[in-house]
């Protein structure tokens, strides 16, 4: 598995934990292909989960990016990209 693949799996697991703590997505298999509708998560829930992930991972998902996140895979990839940006040394 690639470094990006490993990072995505780690973020996916953290997202699973956040959803479980919020009582969301119960009884559904959470995969990178899952849409929010597939796991019975509405737009307000997405905002709350994004906020929880921001706190947990010390990142910031701006509103413009949040509007493009249509499912689990989008959320995971966005977070991995934000983490990579933060890890880059300042020029």
C-alpha positions in Angstrom: 0.0 0.0 0.0 1.3 3.5 -0.9 2.0 6.2 1.7 -1.2 8.0 0.4 -3.1 4.7 0.8 -1.9 4.3 4.3 -2.8 7.9 5.2 -6.3 7.4 3.7 -6.8 4.2 5.7 -5.8 6.0 8.9 -8.1 8.9 8.2 -10.9 6.5 7.2 -10.5 4.7 10.6 -10.6 8.0 12.4 -13.7 9.1 10.5 -15.4 5.8 11.4 -14.6 6.5 15.1 -16.0 10.0 14.9 -19.2 8.8 13.2 -19.6 6.1 15.8 -19.1 8.6 18.6 -21.8 10.8 17.1 -24.1 7.8 16.7 -24.1 8.1 12.9 -23.6 5.5 10.2 -24.6 2.7 12.5 -25.4 -0.5 10.8 -23.8 0.6 7.5 -20.5 -0.5 6.0 -18.3 2.6 5.7 -16.1 2.5 2.7 -14.3 5.1 0.5 -17.1 4.7 -2.0 -19.9 5.4 0.5 -22.0 8.5 -0.1 -23.5 10.4 2.8 -26.9 9.1 1.8 -25.6 5.5 1.7 -24.9 5.8 5.5 -27.9 8.0 6.4 -25.8 11.1 7.1 -27.4 14.5 6.3 -25.7 17.8 5.5 -25.9 19.0 9.1 -24.2 15.8 10.2 -21.5 16.3 7.6 -20.7 19.8 9.0 -20.6 18.4 12.6 -18.3 15.5 11.5 -16.0 17.8 9.6 -15.7 20.0 12.7 -14.9 17.0 14.8 -12.3 15.9 12.4 -10.8 19.4 12.3 -10.5 19.3 16.1 -9.2 15.8 16.2 -6.5 16.3 13.5 -5.8 20.0 14.0 -6.7 21.0 10.4 -9.1 23.5 8.9 -11.6 22.5 6.2 -12.9 25.7 4.7 -16.5 26.1 3.6 -15.6 26.1 -0.1 -13.9 22.7 0.3 -16.6 21.4 2.5 -19.2 22.1 -0.2 -17.3 19.8 -2.6 -17.3 16.8 -0.2 -20.1 14.5 -1.3 -19.1 11.3 0.5 -16.7 9.4 2.7 -13.9 9.2 0.0 -14.1 12.9 -0.7 -13.8 13.7 3.0 -10.8 11.3 3.5 -9.0 12.6 0.4 -9.5 16.2 1.4 -8.2 15.6 4.9 -5.1 13.7 3.6 -4.4 16.6 1.2 -4.8 19.1 4.0 -2.4 17.1 6.2 0.1 16.9 3.4 -0.1 20.7 3.0 0.6 21.2 6.7 3.5 18.8 6.6 5.3 20.8 3.8 7.9 23.2 5.1 7.2 26.9 4.6 9.1 28.4 1.7 
